[in-house]
Amino acid sequence: MRPTLLLAAFAAALAITGSATAAGNPFGVTVVRFSPGSTPAQMRGAVTAAGGVVVDDLSAIGALAVVPASSGFDSRVASKPLVTGLFTDTLFASDRRDDLRDDGHGYGPPADRNDVDFDPWHALFQWDDDRMNVQSAWRRTTGDRSIAVAVLDSGVDADHRELHGIVDKKLGGNFIPCDDLRALFGLGLIDRKGLRDCRDGDFEGHGTWVASRIAGALNGFASNGVAPGVRIGSYKVLAAGLGGLSSWMLSGLIAACSDPRIDVVNMSIEGYVDPSDEASVQDFLLFTDAVDYCLRHGVPVFAAAGNEHVRVDRVAMTIDGRHLEDVGQVSTGAQGIAMTPPGSDSLDFSDLRGGLLVPGGVPGVTMVSATANAIGAAPASVPLRWSSHVGARDQLAYYSNYGSRVDISAPGGARAYELPAWDGGPGDILAGTWGSFGALVKNGLICQDPNESAANNAACFTARGDAYGWLQGTSMSTPNVAGVAALVLSARPQLVGQPAALVRRLTDTASHAPANFMGPSDPFNVAPALNGIPCATGFCHLDQTHAIGFAAAYGAGLVDAAAAVGR
């Protein structure tokens, strides 16, 4: 198994669906680890003396990300007394596939609907608020401006009408070391390596959507956030169409948790690393150190459970001599083989067995699974139907990972029939009451891909000059929980800086009302998909007779904003 990274949402043009194979590290970045007690100056001195250039400062967790400037760097730096190890950084690559290809309807680019008036349509557009009892929580607070949530993602469009004045430009920044990489490689070479997004801002749309779900404005448009009164800090750690190095994500995470103004971190990102690969192991340990750093600084980290519909177990394991509890490891059995990657045209399975989930499976991270609106009634032409379960709400979404490592669940949206596109067919859409609605970037990759902006996918459109759309994924469920956490901190300031107590408040008050009927992927069903593509391997369809249990689907339950905020 090779490392993979996905933005944990799909039908969103960006790395948002099934597994994307690692593209390798195109920049030659090496992570150098140092012994405890080494000062930042000592670390930089050792790297410089060995002929390296520091491109990301991870000294808070005893490491630096370095580009070797001359041959023989590895052996020279390894000989330094302070250096305890080094490994090649990993580029976790984006995969710009969505999970329903254009089927000939020719929807074209996003329409500009300047006559749209969203206010009367709140129930249609934001069913997820109702499932979390958000408006009841607003009777006490819509969020306090003293609370800030860091969004580690593809950037945020601070000028979007839903986020204007909400994104605090004094927080965060761009953690892709563009200036250093340009100086080292030249702009032309960087472009050929795929790093075309070195600018501030969001040129994908994913980070903007996530930010709007947390704190989008209460302005009459039905795209308000869960906590519209709080602030957003944008920490750009992913490049549009490329993905990101571990060091970019770690640099952003450390910076967010070092800032006393940040209270919550949201990471709508998923990746899998191989515990038998030394570089992958070191990546996981670096994330572990970074999360520990955040928790010591009083900042909780919320991350996506992932979209491969595999079981992620909560295990204790020893990694490179370190004993860790609460590690999220993909099942080593049949439930560790992913449902056909939702963004694939083929029906090939993805074997993730034994992989470690990053960052959701890192000890100390609160891992969030995704739920659907309801099971819609499929026409007779759809061979897989929910029959007696039609109308059932808050099902584990058909794509969402599950298992004992899940801490809590929240709405993430799903297609109308709660089936993958190849088994749902026409009408199995995201638009309307099925996907989760939020702000997008008009010129971002999500909205510029005609297939992505189709009504059966993100359905991106513009209204009064700004873009909006429906997405689905654990990218969408994670900011729902982060938003509720921000509401709780606003109403209960004594929990600020107390991540364990905050998470306990969320889990203790989570709803136990849902009853899950969604099963795992079916290894035995080799029937062709509805679209006619054969399934020779199994793992292409869902088991609709053996439901995943409550705790594995929802963790502590479905997040409840009103109960968590309390009176």
VEXDREN-2710 file (C-alpha; in Angstrom, 1 decimal):
% VEXDREN-2710
k/r/px/py/pz
1/MET/0.0/0.0/0.0
2/ARG/1.3/3.4/-0.9
3/PRO/0.5/6.7/0.9
4/THR/-2.5/8.5/-0.4
5/LEU/-4.1/11.9/0.4
6/LEU/-7.6/13.1/-0.3
7/LEU/-9.5/16.1/0.6
8/ALA/-12.2/14.4/2.4
9/ALA/-15.1/15.5/0.3
10/PHE/-16.3/14.4/-3.0
11/ALA/-18.1/15.4/-6.1
12/ALA/-16.0/18.4/-5.6
13/ALA/-13.3/18.3/-8.3
14/LEU/-10.5/18.0/-5.9
15/ALA/-9.0/14.9/-4.4
16/ILE/-12.2/14.2/-2.9
17/THR/-13.2/10.8/-3.5
18/GLY/-11.5/7.4/-3.4
19/SER/-7.9/6.6/-3.1
20/ALA/-5.3/8.6/-5.0
21/THR/-1.9/7.1/-5.4
22/ALA/1.0/9.1/-4.0
23/ALA/2.8/11.0/-6.7
24/GLY/6.1/10.9/-4.9
25/ASN/8.0/14.0/-3.7
26/PRO/8.8/16.1/-6.8
27/PHE/10.9/18.7/-4.9
28/GLY/13.3/16.4/-3.1
29/VAL/12.3/17.7/0.3
30/THR/13.9/15.8/3.2
31/VAL/12.7/15.9/6.8
32/VAL/15.5/16.0/9.3
33/ARG/14.8/14.9/12.9
34/PHE/16.8/16.2/15.9
35/SER/17.4/15.0/19.4
36/PRO/15.2/16.5/22.2
37/GLY/16.5/19.8/23.5
38/SER/18.0/20.9/20.2
39/THR/17.3/24.6/19.7
40/PRO/16.0/26.0/16.4
41/ALA/19.3/27.7/15.9
42/GLN/21.2/24.5/16.4
43/MET/18.9/22.7/14.0
44/ARG/19.3/25.3/11.3
45/GLY/23.1/25.4/11.8
46/ALA/23.4/21.6/11.3
47/VAL/21.4/21.8/8.1
48/THR/23.2/24.7/6.7
49/ALA/26.6/23.3/7.5
50/ALA/25.6/20.0/5.7
51/GLY/24.5/21.9/2.5
52/GLY/20.8/22.1/2.9
53/VAL/18.1/24.9/2.7
54/VAL/15.3/24.9/5.3
55/VAL/11.9/25.3/3.6
56/ASP/9.6/24.6/6.5
57/ASP/10.3/25.1/10.2
58/LEU/9.0/22.2/12.3
59/SER/11.4/22.9/15.1
60/ALA/8.5/23.0/17.6
61/ILE/8.4/19.2/17.2
62/GLY/12.1/18.7/16.7
63/ALA/12.3/18.7/12.9
64/LEU/13.0/20.7/9.8
65/ALA/11.9/20.3/6.2
66/VAL/15.0/20.7/4.0
67/VAL/15.9/20.8/0.3
68/PRO/19.5/19.5/-0.2
69/ALA/21.5/22.1/-2.1
70/SER/24.4/19.8/-2.9
71/SER/25.2/16.1/-3.3
72/GLY/26.1/14.1/-0.2
73/PHE/23.8/16.1/2.0
74/ASP/22.1/13.0/3.6
75/SER/25.4/11.5/4.8
76/ARG/26.8/14.8/6.0
77/VAL/23.7/15.8/8.0
78/ALA/23.2/12.3/9.4
79/SER/26.7/12.6/10.9
80/LYS/25.7/15.6/13.0
81/PRO/25.4/14.7/16.7
82/LEU/22.1/16.4/17.0
83/VAL/20.5/14.5/14.1
84/THR/18.5/11.4/15.0
85/GLY/17.1/10.6/11.5
86/LEU/16.0/11.8/8.2
87/PHE/13.5/10.7/5.5
88/THR/12.1/11.9/2.3
89/ASP/8.9/13.9/2.7
90/THR/5.8/12.6/1.0
91/LEU/3.6/14.4/-1.4
92/PHE/0.1/13.2/-0.8
93/ALA/-1.4/13.8/-4.2
94/SER/-4.8/15.2/-5.1
95/ASP/-7.1/13.2/-7.3
96/ARG/-9.4/15.4/-9.3
97/ARG/-12.1/12.8/-9.9
98/ASP/-15.7/13.0/-8.9
99/ASP/-18.0/10.1/-8.3
100/LEU/-20.5/10.6/-11.2
101/ARG/-19.2/11.2/-14.6
102/ASP/-21.1/13.4/-17.1
103/ASP/-23.6/11.0/-18.6
104/GLY/-24.4/13.1/-21.6
105/HIS/-26.9/15.6/-20.2
106/GLY/-24.5/18.5/-21.1
107/TYR/-25.1/20.7/-18.1
108/GLY/-22.2/23.0/-19.0
109/PRO/-20.5/25.6/-16.9
110/PRO/-22.2/27.1/-13.8
111/ALA/-25.1/29.4/-14.5
112/ASP/-25.3/32.9/-13.1
113/ARG/-28.6/33.1/-11.2
114/ASN/-28.7/36.7/-10.0
115/ASP/-32.4/36.4/-9.2
116/VAL/-31.9/33.8/-6.5
117/ASP/-33.4/34.6/-3.1
118/PHE/-32.3/31.9/-0.7
119/ASP/-34.0/33.0/2.5
120/PRO/-37.3/31.1/2.0
121/TRP/-35.4/28.0/1.1
122/HIS/-33.4/27.5/4.3
123/ALA/-35.0/24.1/5.1
124/LEU/-34.3/22.9/1.6
125/PHE/-30.7/24.1/1.4
126/GLN/-29.6/23.5/5.0
127/TRP/-31.3/20.4/6.3
128/ASP/-28.0/19.6/8.1
129/ASP/-28.5/22.5/10.5
130/ASP/-31.9/21.1/11.5
131/ARG/-30.4/17.6/12.1
132/MET/-27.8/19.2/14.5
133/ASN/-30.4/21.4/16.2
134/VAL/-28.3/24.5/15.3
135/GLN/-31.1/27.1/15.3
136/SER/-32.1/26.0/18.8
137/ALA/-28.5/26.5/19.9
138/TRP/-28.6/30.0/18.4
139/ARG/-31.1/31.0/21.1
140/ARG/-28.1/31.1/23.4
141/THR/-25.3/32.0/21.0
142/THR/-24.5/32.3/17.3
143/GLY/-20.8/32.4/18.2
144/ASP/-18.5/34.9/19.8
145/ARG/-15.9/36.9/17.9
146/SER/-13.3/36.0/20.4
147/ILE/-13.4/32.4/19.1
148/ALA/-11.4/31.5/16.0
149/VAL/-11.3/28.3/14.0
150/ALA/-8.2/27.4/11.9
151/VAL/-9.1/25.9/8.5
152/LEU/-6.2/23.8/7.2
153/ASP/-7.1/23.3/3.6
154/SER/-6.7/24.7/0.0
155/GLY/-7.0/28.3/1.3
156/VAL/-10.2/30.4/1.8
157/ASP/-11.7/33.1/-0.4
158/ALA/-11.9/35.9/2.2
159/ASP/-13.8/38.1/-0.3
160/HIS/-16.8/35.7/-0.8
161/ARG/-20.0/37.4/0.5
162/GLU/-20.5/34.5/3.0
163/LEU/-17.0/35.1/4.5
164/HIS/-16.3/38.8/4.1
165/GLY/-15.3/40.1/7.5
166/ILE/-15.4/36.6/8.9
167/VAL/-12.0/35.5/7.7
168/ASP/-9.5/37.2/10.0
169/LYS/-6.5/38.1/7.7
170/LYS/-4.3/38.5/10.8
171/LEU/-4.5/34.7/11.3
172/GLY/-3.0/32.0/9.3
173/GLY/-1.3/32.4/5.9
174/ASN/0.1/30.3/3.1
175/PHE/2.3/27.4/4.3
176/ILE/3.4/26.3/0.9
177/PRO/7.0/27.5/0.8
178/CYS/6.6/29.0/-2.7
179/ASP/9.3/31.6/-2.5
180/ASP/11.9/29.1/-1.3
181/LEU/10.9/26.6/-4.0
182/ARG/11.0/29.2/-6.7
183/ALA/14.4/30.3/-5.6
184/LEU/15.7/26.7/-5.6
185/PHE/14.0/25.3/-8.7
186/GLY/12.8/28.2/-10.8
187/LEU/9.2/28.9/-11.6
188/GLY/9.2/26.9/-14.9
189/LEU/10.4/23.7/-13.2
190/ILE/8.0/24.1/-10.4
191/ASP/5.1/24.5/-12.8
192/ARG/6.2/21.3/-14.7
193/LYS/6.2/19.5/-11.3
194/GLY/2.5/20.4/-10.9
195/LEU/2.8/23.3/-8.3
196/ARG/0.7/25.8/-10.3
197/ASP/-1.0/27.2/-7.2
198/CYS/1.5/29.1/-5.1
199/ARG/-0.7/32.1/-4.5
200/ASP/-2.6/33.1/-1.4
201/GLY/-6.3/32.4/-1.6
202/ASP/-8.3/29.4/-2.7
203/PHE/-8.2/28.2/-6.3
204/GLU/-9.9/24.9/-5.7
205/GLY/-13.0/25.9/-3.7
206/HIS/-12.8/23.2/-1.0
207/GLY/-11.3/25.3/1.8
208/THR/-13.8/28.1/1.1
209/TRP/-16.7/25.6/1.3
210/VAL/-15.4/24.2/4.6
211/ALA/-15.0/27.7/6.1
212/SER/-18.5/28.7/5.1
213/ARG/-19.9/25.6/6.8
214/ILE/-18.2/26.6/10.0
215/ALA/-18.9/30.4/10.0
216/GLY/-20.7/31.5/6.9
217/ALA/-22.6/34.8/7.4
218/LEU/-26.3/35.1/8.5
219/ASN/-27.1/37.3/5.6
220/GLY/-30.3/35.9/4.1
221/PHE/-28.6/33.5/1.8
222/ALA/-29.1/29.8/2.8
223/SER/-25.4/29.1/3.2
224/ASN/-24.9/30.2/6.8
225/GLY/-22.3/28.5/8.9
226/VAL/-23.0/26.6/12.2
227/ALA/-21.3/29.4/14.2
228/PRO/-21.6/32.6/12.1
229/GLY/-20.4/34.8/14.9
230/VAL/-16.9/33.3/15.2
231/ARG/-13.8/34.0/13.1
232/ILE/-11.9/31.9/10.6
233/GLY/-8.2/31.7/10.1
234/SER/-7.1/30.4/6.7
235/TYR/-4.1/28.1/6.8
236/LYS/-3.3/27.1/3.2
237/VAL/-1.5/23.8/3.2
238/LEU/-2.7/22.3/-0.1
239/ALA/-2.2/23.4/-3.6
240/ALA/-5.1/23.2/-6.1
241/GLY/-4.8/20.2/-8.3
242/LEU/-1.7/18.9/-6.6
243/GLY/-2.2/18.2/-2.9
244/GLY/0.5/18.8/-0.3
245/LEU/3.6/17.6/1.3
246/SER/3.3/16.4/4.9
247/SER/5.6/19.2/5.9
248/TRP/3.2/21.8/4.5
249/MET/0.4/20.4/6.6
250/LEU/2.5/20.0/9.7
251/SER/3.8/23.6/9.4
252/GLY/0.3/24.9/9.2
253/LEU/-0.9/22.8/12.1
254/ILE/2.0/23.9/14.3
255/ALA/1.5/27.6/13.4
256/ALA/-2.2/27.4/14.2
257/CYS/-1.7/25.8/17.6
258/SER/1.1/28.2/18.4
259/ASP/-1.2/31.1/18.0
260/PRO/-3.1/31.9/21.2
261/ARG/-5.9/33.4/19.1
262/ILE/-6.8/30.0/17.6
263/ASP/-9.3/27.8/19.6
264/VAL/-10.2/25.0/17.2
265/VAL/-8.5/23.3/14.2
266/ASN/-10.4/21.8/11.3
267/MET/-8.7/19.3/8.9
268/SER/-11.0/18.1/6.2
269/ILE/-8.2/16.0/4.8
270/GLU/-7.6/12.2/4.7
271/GLY/-4.6/10.2/3.9
272/TYR/-3.3/6.6/4.4
273/VAL/0.2/5.7/5.3
274/ASP/1.9/2.2/5.2
275/PRO/3.1/1.2/8.7
276/SER/5.7/-1.1/7.0
277/ASP/7.3/1.8/5.2
278/GLU/9.9/3.8/7.2
279/ALA/9.1/7.2/5.7
280/SER/5.4/6.6/6.2
281/VAL/6.0/5.7/9.8
282/GLN/8.0/8.8/10.4
283/ASP/5.3/10.9/8.8
284/PHE/2.7/9.4/11.2
285/LEU/5.0/10.0/14.2
286/LEU/5.4/13.7/13.1
287/PHE/1.7/14.1/12.9
288/THR/1.4/12.5/16.3
289/ASP/4.0/15.0/17.7
290/ALA/2.1/17.9/16.1
291/VAL/-1.2/16.9/17.5
292/ASP/0.3/16.4/20.9
293/TYR/1.7/19.9/20.6
294/CYS/-1.8/21.2/19.8
295/LEU/-3.4/19.5/22.7
296/ARG/-0.7/20.8/25.1
297/HIS/-1.5/24.3/23.8
298/GLY/-5.2/23.7/24.5
299/VAL/-6.3/23.4/20.8
300/PRO/-8.5/20.4/19.7
301/VAL/-8.1/19.0/16.3
302/PHE/-11.1/17.7/14.3
303/ALA/-10.5/15.6/11.2
304/ALA/-12.3/13.6/8.6
305/ALA/-13.0/9.9/9.0
306/GLY/-12.4/9.4/5.2
307/ASN/-14.5/8.5/2.2
308/GLU/-13.5/4.9/1.3
309/HIS/-16.2/3.1/3.2
310/VAL/-13.6/1.0/5.1
311/ARG/-13.5/0.1/8.7
312/VAL/-11.0/2.0/10.8
313/ASP/-10.2/0.3/14.1
314/ARG/-9.0/1.9/17.3
315/VAL/-5.8/0.1/18.2
316/ALA/-2.8/0.4/20.4
317/MET/0.5/-0.2/18.6
318/THR/4.2/0.3/18.9
319/ILE/5.7/2.4/16.1
320/ASP/9.4/2.8/15.8
321/GLY/9.7/2.0/19.5
322/ARG/7.0/4.3/20.6
323/HIS/3.8/2.9/22.2
324/LEU/0.7/4.7/20.9
325/GLU/-2.9/4.4/22.0
326/ASP/-6.0/5.3/19.9
327/VAL/-4.3/4.8/16.5
328/GLY/-6.8/4.6/13.6
329/GLN/-5.8/1.6/11.5
330/VAL/-7.8/0.3/8.5
331/SER/-9.1/-3.2/9.1
332/THR/-6.8/-6.0/7.9
333/GLY/-9.8/-8.0/6.9
334/ALA/-12.3/-7.7/4.0
335/GLN/-13.7/-4.4/5.4
336/GLY/-10.3/-2.9/4.8
337/ILE/-10.8/-3.1/1.0
338/ALA/-12.4/0.1/-0.2
339/MET/-15.6/0.4/-2.0
340/THR/-14.7/1.2/-5.6
341/PRO/-13.1/4.6/-5.4
342/PRO/-16.1/6.9/-5.8
343/GLY/-14.3/9.1/-8.3
344/SER/-13.4/6.3/-10.6
345/ASP/-14.9/5.4/-14.0
346/SER/-13.9/1.8/-13.4
347/LEU/-14.9/-0.7/-10.7
348/ASP/-11.5/-1.6/-9.4
349/PHE/-11.2/-2.0/-5.7
350/SER/-8.6/-0.2/-3.5
351/ASP/-6.8/-2.2/-0.9
352/LEU/-6.1/-0.1/2.2
353/ARG/-5.8/-3.0/4.6
354/GLY/-3.6/-2.1/7.6
355/GLY/-3.1/1.5/6.6
356/LEU/-2.9/4.2/9.2
357/LEU/-5.4/7.1/8.7
358/VAL/-3.8/10.6/8.7
359/PRO/-4.8/12.9/10.3
360/GLY/-8.1/11.4/11.5
361/GLY/-6.4/8.3/13.0
362/VAL/-3.6/10.1/14.8
363/PRO/-3.9/9.8/18.6
364/GLY/-5.7/12.8/20.1
365/VAL/-7.5/13.8/16.9
366/THR/-11.3/13.8/17.0
367/MET/-12.4/11.7/14.0
368/VAL/-15.8/12.5/12.4
369/SER/-17.9/10.2/10.2
370/ALA/-20.6/11.5/7.8
371/THR/-24.3/11.0/7.7
372/ALA/-26.9/11.3/4.9
373/ASN/-30.1/13.3/4.8
374/ALA/-32.5/10.4/4.1
375/ILE/-32.8/7.4/1.9
376/GLY/-34.7/8.5/-1.2
377/ALA/-37.1/6.3/-3.2
378/ALA/-35.3/4.9/-6.2
379/PRO/-37.1/4.0/-9.4
380/ALA/-37.7/0.4/-10.3
381/SER/-34.8/0.6/-12.8
382/VAL/-32.3/0.7/-9.9
383/PRO/-31.5/-2.9/-9.0
384/LEU/-30.4/-2.1/-5.4
385/ARG/-33.1/-0.5/-3.4
386/TRP/-33.6/0.2/0.3
387/SER/-37.3/-0.9/0.1
388/SER/-38.6/-0.7/3.7
389/HIS/-35.9/1.8/4.7
390/VAL/-36.8/4.5/2.2
391/GLY/-37.1/7.8/4.2
392/ALA/-34.8/6.7/7.0
393/ARG/-32.8/9.7/8.1
394/ASP/-29.2/10.2/9.2
395/GLN/-27.8/7.0/7.8
396/LEU/-24.1/6.5/7.7
397/ALA/-23.3/8.0/4.3
398/TYR/-22.5/5.3/1.7
399/TYR/-19.0/6.5/1.3
400/SER/-18.1/7.3/4.9
401/ASN/-15.4/5.3/6.8
402/TYR/-16.7/3.8/10.0
403/GLY/-15.3/1.7/12.9
404/SER/-14.3/1.9/16.5
405/ARG/-11.9/4.8/15.8
406/VAL/-14.9/7.1/15.0
407/ASP/-15.5/9.6/17.8
408/ILE/-18.6/11.4/16.6
409/SER/-20.7/11.9/13.5
410/ALA/-22.3/14.8/11.7
411/PRO/-24.2/15.4/8.4
412/GLY/-22.0/15.2/5.3
413/GLY/-24.6/14.7/2.6
414/ALA/-25.0/11.8/0.2
415/ARG/-26.7/11.1/-3.1
416/ALA/-30.4/10.8/-3.1
417/TYR/-30.6/7.0/-3.0
418/GLU/-27.7/6.5/-0.6
419/LEU/-26.0/4.6/-3.4
420/PRO/-22.8/5.1/-5.4
421/ALA/-23.5/6.6/-8.8
422/TRP/-23.0/3.3/-10.7
423/ASP/-25.8/1.7/-8.7
424/GLY/-28.1/4.8/-8.4
425/GLY/-28.3/6.1/-11.9
426/PRO/-30.4/9.1/-13.0
427/GLY/-32.0/10.9/-10.1
428/ASP/-29.3/9.9/-7.7
429/ILE/-28.2/13.5/-7.3
430/LEU/-26.6/15.8/-4.8
431/ALA/-28.5/19.0/-5.6
432/GLY/-31.4/20.2/-3.4
433/THR/-31.9/18.3/-0.2
434/TRP/-29.2/15.6/-0.6
435/GLY/-25.8/17.2/-0.7
436/SER/-24.5/19.7/1.9
437/PHE/-24.7/23.3/0.7
438/GLY/-22.0/26.0/1.0
439/ALA/-19.9/28.6/-0.6
440/LEU/-17.5/27.8/-3.5
441/VAL/-15.0/29.8/-5.6
442/LYS/-16.3/30.9/-9.0
443/ASN/-13.0/30.5/-10.7
444/GLY/-11.8/27.5/-8.6
445/LEU/-11.3/24.0/-10.0
446/ILE/-14.5/22.7/-8.6
447/CYS/-16.7/25.2/-10.5
448/GLN/-14.6/25.4/-13.6
449/ASP/-14.9/21.7/-14.4
450/PRO/-18.2/21.3/-16.3
451/ASN/-18.7/17.8/-15.0
452/GLU/-18.2/18.9/-11.4
453/SER/-20.7/21.7/-11.8
454/ALA/-23.3/19.5/-13.2
455/ALA/-26.6/19.2/-11.2
456/ASN/-25.9/15.6/-10.3
457/ASN/-22.5/16.6/-8.8
458/ALA/-21.5/19.7/-6.9
459/ALA/-24.1/21.7/-9.0
460/CYS/-21.9/24.8/-8.7
461/PHE/-23.7/28.0/-9.7
462/THR/-23.3/31.7/-9.1
463/ALA/-25.6/34.1/-7.4
464/ARG/-25.0/37.8/-7.2
465/GLY/-21.4/37.2/-8.4
466/ASP/-20.4/34.5/-5.9
467/ALA/-20.4/30.7/-6.3
468/TYR/-22.3/28.1/-4.3
469/GLY/-22.8/24.3/-4.5
470/TRP/-23.7/21.0/-2.9
471/LEU/-20.9/18.7/-1.8
472/GLN/-20.8/15.4/0.0
473/GLY/-18.1/13.8/2.2
474/THR/-16.5/13.6/5.6
475/SER/-15.0/17.0/4.6
476/MET/-18.5/18.3/5.1
477/SER/-19.2/16.5/8.4
478/THR/-15.9/17.6/10.0
479/PRO/-16.6/21.4/9.9
480/ASN/-20.1/20.7/11.2
481/VAL/-18.6/19.4/14.4
482/ALA/-15.9/22.1/14.5
483/GLY/-18.7/24.7/14.1
484/VAL/-20.6/23.2/17.0
485/ALA/-17.4/23.1/19.1
486/ALA/-17.0/26.9/18.4
487/LEU/-20.6/27.4/19.6
488/VAL/-19.8/25.5/22.8
489/LEU/-16.7/27.6/23.4
490/SER/-18.7/30.8/22.8
491/ALA/-21.4/29.7/25.3
492/ARG/-19.0/28.1/27.8
493/PRO/-15.7/30.0/27.8
494/GLN/-14.4/28.0/30.7
495/LEU/-13.8/25.2/28.1
496/VAL/-11.5/27.4/26.0
497/GLY/-8.0/25.8/26.2
498/GLN/-9.5/22.5/27.5
499/PRO/-9.7/20.2/24.5
500/ALA/-10.5/17.0/26.4
501/ALA/-13.3/18.6/28.2
502/LEU/-14.7/20.2/25.1
503/VAL/-14.7/17.0/23.1
504/ARG/-16.2/15.2/26.1
505/ARG/-19.0/17.8/26.1
506/LEU/-19.7/17.1/22.4
507/THR/-19.7/13.3/22.8
508/ASP/-21.7/13.3/26.1
509/THR/-24.5/15.3/24.5
510/ALA/-24.5/13.6/21.1
511/SER/-27.8/12.2/19.9
512/HIS/-28.5/8.5/20.0
513/ALA/-31.6/8.8/17.9
514/PRO/-30.3/7.5/14.6
515/ALA/-30.8/3.9/13.6
516/ASN/-28.3/2.8/10.9
517/PHE/-29.2/0.5/8.1
518/MET/-26.0/1.0/5.9
519/GLY/-23.8/-2.0/5.6
520/PRO/-20.2/-2.5/4.5
521/SER/-19.0/-3.0/1.0
522/ASP/-20.0/-6.4/-0.3
523/PRO/-17.1/-8.6/-1.4
524/PHE/-19.4/-11.3/-2.8
525/ASN/-21.7/-9.2/-5.1
526/VAL/-20.1/-9.3/-8.5
527/ALA/-23.2/-8.3/-10.4
528/PRO/-22.5/-5.6/-13.0
529/ALA/-23.2/-2.0/-12.0
530/LEU/-26.3/-0.3/-13.2
531/ASN/-24.2/1.6/-15.7
532/GLY/-23.2/-1.8/-17.2
533/ILE/-19.6/-1.9/-16.0
534/PRO/-18.7/-5.4/-14.8
535/CYS/-17.7/-6.0/-11.2
536/ALA/-15.4/-9.0/-11.4
537/THR/-13.8/-8.5/-8.0
538/GLY/-16.7/-7.7/-5.7
539/PHE/-16.4/-4.6/-3.4
540/CYS/-18.4/-2.6/-6.0
541/HIS/-21.7/-2.7/-4.2
542/LEU/-23.1/-2.1/-0.7
543/ASP/-24.3/-4.8/1.6
544/GLN/-27.9/-3.7/2.4
545/THR/-28.7/-6.6/4.7
546/HIS/-26.0/-6.4/7.4
547/ALA/-26.0/-3.0/9.0
548/ILE/-23.0/-1.5/10.6
549/GLY/-23.5/-1.0/14.3
550/PHE/-24.4/2.3/16.0
551/ALA/-21.0/2.9/17.6
552/ALA/-19.0/2.0/14.5
553/ALA/-21.2/4.3/12.3
554/TYR/-21.7/7.3/14.7
555/GLY/-19.1/6.9/17.5
556/ALA/-20.7/8.7/20.5
557/GLY/-23.6/9.7/18.3
558/LEU/-24.8/12.5/16.0
559/VAL/-23.5/15.9/17.2
560/ASP/-26.3/18.0/18.8
561/ALA/-25.6/21.7/18.9
562/ALA/-28.4/22.6/21.2
563/ALA/-27.6/19.9/23.8
564/ALA/-23.9/20.7/23.6
565/VAL/-24.4/24.4/24.1
566/GLY/-27.0/23.8/26.8
567/ARG/-28.9/26.5/28.7
END
